[in-house]
Amino acid sequence: MSLEPTTVQWQGGRVTSRVVVWGTGNQGVEAIRAILDSPDLELVGAKVYSEEKDGVDVATLAGRAPCGVFATRDIEEILGLEPDCVAYLPRLTDLGEVCRILESGANVTTTAFLFHPRTLPAASLARLEAACELGVSSVHGSGLNPGNLSGVLPLALSGMSRSIEKITLQERADWSFYESVHITFDNMRFGHPVDEVSEAASEFLAFNSSIFMEEVALLGDALGAGLDEITSEVELAMAHEDHEIFDHPLRAGTVGGQRWHWRGWRNGEVLIEIETLWTVGGEYPETWPTPRDGWTLTIEGEPSIQAHVLSLMSFERPLPIAEHVRAASIATALQAINAIPDLVAARPGIQTMADLPLIRSLIGFGNEPLRR
């Protein structure tokens, strides 16, 4: 079997990859818009889960004019389109589904999981690698956090370091403005009693914790940390007052704050830490640290480096808060979509954030074709 990467189409002197969007939620619609806007990508289909979206013009799902490409719930129909790449963006992940896509010959870029697949259980890793070999395809996981800010950015900044003692990323966010209350209250378990908010009590929280631990392992492996243990820990804060979040109640005495730590250790010392300070309802515990909203990355070493990142729709134009909240979905989806040309050109197999070249905007300023 040849191990050459997928052959893509030439249109007007440009290499064009055929892309399917798998899942059309908040990130999926941003992916659709990005693909429609990019001269390097061609939207050929979308996998949806609801009867209401089945058969609908994909562009209209993203608020765009019809494009003549229609969504479907039929997996066989999707794979029959023979895409070069599938942007896998569902709410719930399925490794078997991803392996089926890879076996069909399509590459997979995802924001949902597989940030460092080499940390998977041996049987799952072997299954994933076999799917890539069979389909002569590649898989890449990235996004915002986990993703660029906890993977690409630390690696890029480490290029200025002589030596590193510790890497820390802090994320501070209030979920009150996030309209997907299903994720906030059902998946993340805000508004639940304390004993229902843990990895042991929630399959989703266990999965969510595992992908952050993957990110710690990615940094450790890429920077030669020699980690001997990766741990997770959560500190919960109770809401002191009742709150209404998009018509969903958050009662006093239920969980209104989650402070997670994912740490990579060597010989009893923490070398890598991702900390998230998440709240709902605007209450913030007095005992918690108070970083600025957004993400603060600190590399302690020689030299020591610190960077703060905040993602908004604009720092110059006045916009409603809903637009600023949407910025995170755009950033997450675009990190995966902008990676498609490099992923398609890569050799088959696992391609992490440490493996692919530095991902750049496919459109940039939009004034002239970009050199890749």
Helices and strands as residue ranges (DSSP letters): E 9-11, E 14-22, H 26-37, E 41-47, H 58-61, E 71-72, H 75-80, E 85-88, H 95-103, E 107-110, G 117-119, H 122-135, E 138-141, G 148-150, H 152-157, G 158-160, E 163-174, G 175-177, H 181-181, I 182-187, G 194-196, H 203-222, E 229-238, E 243-245, E 248-250, E 255-266, E 269-279, E 294-302, E 305-309, H 321-337, H 340-345, E 349-350
